């Protein structure tokens, strides 16, 4: 899962970035409206954390433009503005959720999972596929009711593929989900994770479409 | 005695008493004067009419008593023998006078008129007391209605005063209902013109209070919002410290937690400095001070930051620069200006502080090689919590607001300009110390 963090406060942004990465998200940080707009055009994100009081372009402006352009990416507003009018304006401008600073990191993560779940059209917080069951809240996987130990990156690859079963994801797309712009990527990291997942869960779980990428077959 | 009603009543009573006394005196004097003339005339007329009668029929009985008028008629013949006395019971007037005369008979004053006739002397006399009684009566007739009028007038005064002061009481109860949340102006249209200035001044005060409270509320709300950022950072780093997966992450989180704490402390200090430098506040200890000495301290305070940022910081100053000011505030002003300049100057740049006595007073100049401030933004940078668009610094956003407040308090003028060779030049001009 790749998160775009739009926040002008360096301390908050770096803390959030660290927290998101520790939770297994790829997190990019933009500090002003203009570069945020550029990032949204060039990269596919799964969720946006948006501060409102930004230099150059107001957060709501970015949000409205995003929605007008037909982009339905989940957006959570993260701001110090807690007045009722601001919350209403933020949600009506197209935000999926609104959280006020100073927030609790666990709560923010839960809200991120919640908007991701709704964006995937699921009600059940857990993702089930055949005999597999993923719990995004705890980032744990069970197969036939037996817990399977996965590394953070292995989990992320599996989760990305299970989000849309049947859809083929290229190596680059998977790398996008795993790493932020400023994180180093191993040369054949994705192949390593897929190999490891097949070893732990069985070779039939993840299929390869030669020359295109990987997919999880529809059940 | 501090009651308008009591004052009015006392003043009016005294006035009515004085007017009554004056009217009575004047009436008495005038009536006395007029009756004197009138009675004198009467005396003379009586004497003349008697002369005619006596000369026509010398032995005829003259009309007896003249009634209440207390006239006494005496007639002497040419040998000095009294031929007639109208009221034998009365004390005798044995003096014979010709023309008018004031006589005294047994301690009582009499007015007499003597007329020489062919056969002797006719004298008519009357006690002066009669005239006084008449005059007193007239005076009483003037004074009694006035005195009867007095209670009526006092009641009228009391009523008018109560009615007149009614609006004042309404105003008082209206003001009583006011508190910090309802500072709307009081109604002043229907007030008497004597009270309206008070109401108008009250309204102006209420407006000033309203503005002050609004400013206070905005400040507190802004401050609360601004506090959220360092608090968010604090909470985040604390939670990251709790869940750090390894020692390296733990150490990093600890270091960042320290930064967040320092930032929260800095913001609190800046808020306090701003509150203390409020131009509305009474100015504290203003005394003759040396700007250059304080500039040395202010520059020294920022030395460590400049070294960390690899910015060359220099001070050029006359030995002593005299201004009148509060030393601590001036130190805060200098520190904020220099700190700002150092923060916005890229490493390798330089910040020059200059301090000099000028013809108009004193000049403090801080020049940097940073990005400068576009002319359009130069007014707004003094606003509280304003940050440059391109600013990547997480400062409090209060530095220049504090500088401005302190400068205003010292009646110093701040100018922002492009420094020669790029960067920002801030000039603070202090007025000549008295």
Interface residues (C-beta under 8 A of the other chain):
Chain A: X8 X9 X10 X11 X12 X14 X15 X16 X18 X19 X22 X31 X32 X55 X56 X80 X81 X100 X101 X102 X103 X104 X105 X106
Chain B: X225 X226 X228 X229 X230 X231 X232 X233 X234 X235 X236 X237 X239 X240 X243 X245 X249 X252 X253 X256 X259 X260 X263 X387 X388 X389 X390 X391 X392 X394
